[in-house]
Amino acid sequence: MQTLERWQEDASAWALPEQLGLGSELRRVKELLAVWIDGCDPEVLPMVERQLSARAKYFRPVTVLACHRAVTGDSPPDLVIRSAGAIELIHNVTLIVDDILDRSRYRRGQTSLHCRFGSLPALMVAGYISSAAWVLIADDARRVRLLAELMQRLGVAECFQWRVRRHPLGVEDWRSIAAEDTGSMFETCARIARDDDRLGRFGLLLGMLYHGCDDVADVRGTAALGGGSEKDITDGILTLPAAIAIRDPQTAVLFRQGGHEVVEMLTERLTASLPEAERVLDRLALEAEEEALRNAAAPDSLIELIRHTRALSSA
């Protein structure tokens, strides 16, 4: 079995597009978005610029481009470039909403949009950006439907995740949550890249892997910072380490209790669950690799995406 060490070679998000040979394609996406930003209403332009012009990894558009390349080997047509741009816009909508709900003060090294301009303007700009995503792909009914389904799935996933907070559920329950949360976004990236769904499950697994690596990295950060990244713990959110740790009845009681007073104890127990969590992530990475090898004519870029994502748990 492949282990974490295989995936931990340098995988800088900033260098990834060039490593995949997608630098020129991503520049086309950025140019598309820059033109749209320039045409925004002056009332919202400063907020749109702040949200979309900050340094971003563009991992989701890169996934769209990589999936197209892996199946066709061709340069992406304008529709795929617009689809990648639409995905990046929707991703930013989710970031704005998440920052408001999480009361996050910073995003991408600068003050978050709602802290700089206020919650109401930030929410209105999220809607403004969201509508632009549909305009970019308005001439393709299938892609419009995929984006609409994505927004519905994300909404349902967030509601479900909140409803079952502090419930001591298991790893299979976590997989279901990860599939409909981050997994649905990357599944859509894979499906919107092509006129067929052959890489849909690959995208789903890649997103679940991303979700799980983020869960593990958050616990490492919380432990290292003495509780500095504790919101999932206080809210009782079912992360991958939590799903493993709460198999222990005493830990399950603490998880149900939640709140700041149990953060230190839960952090210790979540940290102890990380080796098993890493093994779960190794298996997810293997599942994703098998899907790539089975469904892509040139899977190398997809394997690199998996490698890059798998390394995130140690960040």
SULHU-V821888 format. One record per residue. PHI is phi as a letter, one per 40 degrees, with the letter a starting at -180 (* if undefined). PSI is psi in whole degrees, 0 to 359 (NA if undefined). Layout:
PHI&PSI + PHI&PSI
//
This chain:
*&139 + c&146 + b&175 + d&323 + d&328 + c&330 + c&1 + c&11 + c&162 + d&127 + b&58 + c&128 + c&328 + c&328 + c&350 + d&313 + d&317 + c&322 + c&325 + c&358 + g&28 + b&16 + c&315 + c&323 + c&318 + c&326 + c&326 + c&321 + c&314 + c&320 + c&320 + d&313 + c&324 + c&320 + c&318 + c&317 + d&317 + c&333 + c&6 + c&155 + d&137 + d&333 + c&324 + b&352 + d&314 + c&324 + c&318 + c&315 + c&317 + c&319 + c&318 + c&346 + c&354 + c&159 + c&118 + b&157 + c&336 + f&36 + c&326 + c&313 + d&322 + c&322 + c&317 + d&310 + c&320 + c&320 + c&320 + c&314 + c&321 + c&331 + c&319 + b&329 + g&3 + b&162 + c&139 + c&138 + c&171 + d&324 + c&320 + c&321 + c&315 + c&325 + c&318 + c&321 + c&319 + c&319 + c&319 + c&322 + c&314 + c&321 + d&318 + c&327 + d&314 + c&325 + c&318 + c&313 + c&316 + d&317 + c&322 + c&312 + c&322 + c&356 + f&40 + c&132 + c&339 + b&149 + a&125 + f&41 + g&8 + a&168 + d&134 + c&159 + d&316 + c&330 + c&328 + c&320 + b&347 + h&155 + c&316 + c&309 + d&322 + c&317 + c&319 + c&321 + c&324 + d&316 + c&320 + c&314 + c&318 + d&315 + c&328 + c&328 + c&319 + c&326 + c&321 + c&328 + b&21 + c&336 + c&8 + b&104 + c&323 + c&316 + c&325 + d&316 + c&319 + c&319 + c&322 + c&318 + c&320 + d&311 + c&321 + c&316 + c&319 + c&319 + c&315 + c&318 + c&317 + c&319 + c&316 + c&315 + c&322 + c&321 + c&325 + c&12 + d&145 + g&9 + c&128 + c&78 + c&179 + b&189 + c&323 + c&324 + c&319 + c&318 + d&320 + c&318 + c&313 + c&324 + c&320 + c&346 + c&263 + c&325 + d&320 + c&325 + c&313 + c&329 + c&317 + c&321 + d&314 + c&321 + c&325 + c&346 + c&342 + b&172 + c&8 + b&175 + b&22 + c&333 + b&12 + d&314 + c&325 + d&311 + c&319 + d&312 + c&322 + c&318 + c&320 + c&320 + c&316 + d&314 + d&313 + c&320 + c&323 + c&318 + d&312 + c&317 + c&323 + c&319 + c&318 + c&318 + c&319 + c&316 + c&318 + c&327 + c&4 + g&34 + h&20 + c&343 + b&62 + b&5 + c&317 + d&325 + c&312 + c&327 + c&346 + g&39 + c&138 + c&88 + c&171 + c&312 + d&324 + c&317 + d&328 + c&314 + c&325 + c&7 + c&332 + c&125 + d&321 + c&322 + c&323 + c&322 + c&315 + c&320 + c&319 + c&322 + c&312 + g&189 + g&168 + c&333 + c&343 + b&4 + d&313 + c&314 + c&317 + c&323 + d&318 + c&318 + c&325 + c&321 + c&322 + c&337 + c&354 + c&321 + d&319 + c&323 + c&320 + c&323 + c&322 + c&318 + c&323 + d&318 + c&320 + c&318 + c&320 + c&319 + d&315 + c&319 + c&318 + c&319 + c&318 + c&314 + c&328 + c&331 + b&354 + b&136 + c&326 + b&82 + c&0 + d&317 + c&328 + c&321 + c&321 + c&322 + c&318 + c&312 + d&314 + c&314 + c&318 + c&330 + c&347 + c&338 + c&340 + c&2 + c&NA
//
